[in-house]
């Protein structure tokens, strides 16, 4: 059933940065509607690593991704955001009065004064290792994400990759798995130095087997049940690692999807913005978080949070022309209340 809505800001993406944009807009008394292709809030945090600990959120020495989403949704709730989940933006058209009309796959139309694109990496999927017979094991003993850490309790786990996901999960799963082996083609890992140090400490104590420099060569087992992961050096020396499950972390393939058709200036599958305002090349459209790019951009959640505040303040004169905005800190304004 088609529905028509009018709001101040339409936010495309309900990940952590999109949720914080609801809060920042709400603090300026701007109403928001949020559209996301997933059927739940949280974006990648919910879909790919809900139990993965995050260590660089101010005020939280450690917080699981799912808990962070819960806190952000709670923070946004006083402003009454309207969520349009499990639907994609199918069209984005300018209105005669300078706003934007957003159409979704569910038949809804949202007319807004401004649009914030907080779509993360866009449509995403895992980069799969080129192994013969891989498909037979996928979803049974080969996985590309961890939704519940306890799914791997008591199992022999092989983790392939050298980035943050591989290192973080190696450290975490060492607490519950029977054994953990990390396979990487180089001795050096592309992950946070302190987490790499923790992994090596666990390696010295025998809780993690750091298998370098090796790369994946094959899988052993039948009917989707794995018995071993075969690895080899560049010289062809092979080794079989006993395994009940393999986690392959080789990054995500990114696809901007419909965003690529909106006439925005793009830079290598990202939306180019002015970092002073987070404005894109089209008036009234802003981009924040991982989807946005500019010189020396740091791809961190906290960077996206700051961009959410920047975009909200840049949008205020568009949504409230002629209304003077007196900048105030949240400690001055007091507890948030619903946007009027």
C-alpha positions, 0 to 999 in steps of 0.5 A: 500500500503506497503512502506519502510522507513529508519531513525535514530530512530523509536519511538513506541508511539506518546504520550507526551514522544514520542513527546518530544523524537522527539525533543531531537533526533532532537537536536542531528540531528537524524531523527525520524519516530513515530508509534502509534495505535491511529489515532491522536497524544497524546496517553492517553492525547488525548484519555482519558483526553484531557481537564483535567488540568495538574499541574506539567509541568515546566513553566505551572502552569496549562495546559490542556492535549490537549494543552500540546500535541499541544505544544509538536507537535509544538516543534517537528515539525522543525525536520520533524518527519514522523508519522505513525498513526492508525497502530500497530507495528506487528514485530520487527526484527534485521538487519544484520548491527545491526539496527532494522526493524519495520513492521506495520499493514499498511504494512510499513517497517521502518529500523532504527538504534535504537528503542525507546519504548514510549508506555505508559501503552500499550494497555489500557482499563478501569477497570469496576465496577462489577454492574448488568446491567452496559452495558446498561448505558455505553456510555449513562450515565456511562463513563470512561473518560471526553473528553469535560467538557461541556458534563456534564454542568448542570448535576448531576454527581456521580464520583466513585474512590479515585485517581487523576482522580476522585479528579481532575475531581470532582474539575473541574466539580464542576464549570459546573455541577449542582451537583457533588458527589464523592464516595470512599470506604475510607475517605483517597484519593490517589491523589495530596494533594493540589487537595484533599484539594481543593475538601474538600474546595468545599465539605465544601461550598456545591459544592461537596458531598463527600460520604465516606466510601461508595462503588457502589451498583447499578444503577437506570434508564431505557433505558440507562438513569440514575436517581440515583446511589445506594451506600452502606457502608460495613455494608450494609447501602444504599443510593441513589444519584440522578444522570444523569451521573456516571464517574467511575475512577478505573484505566486502565487495562494494556496490553503490546500487541506486546511489550511483544513478543519482547524478552525484560526483563519485570517486571510486565507488564513494560519494565526493563531498565538501568536508566543511558541510558534507554537501554533495555536488547536488544542492540539498543532498548530503553524504556522511559515513563510509559512503562519503569521501574527501582528501585524508578521510578517516574511515572511522565510526567516530568520523561519521558521527562528526559528519552527522553533526556537520550535515545537520547544521548545514541542513538547518538553513535549508529546512528552516530558512530565515530561522536564526540558529543559536548554537548551544551545547547539549549540556546547555539545552538539557535533555532531548525532547521530541522534535516539534 
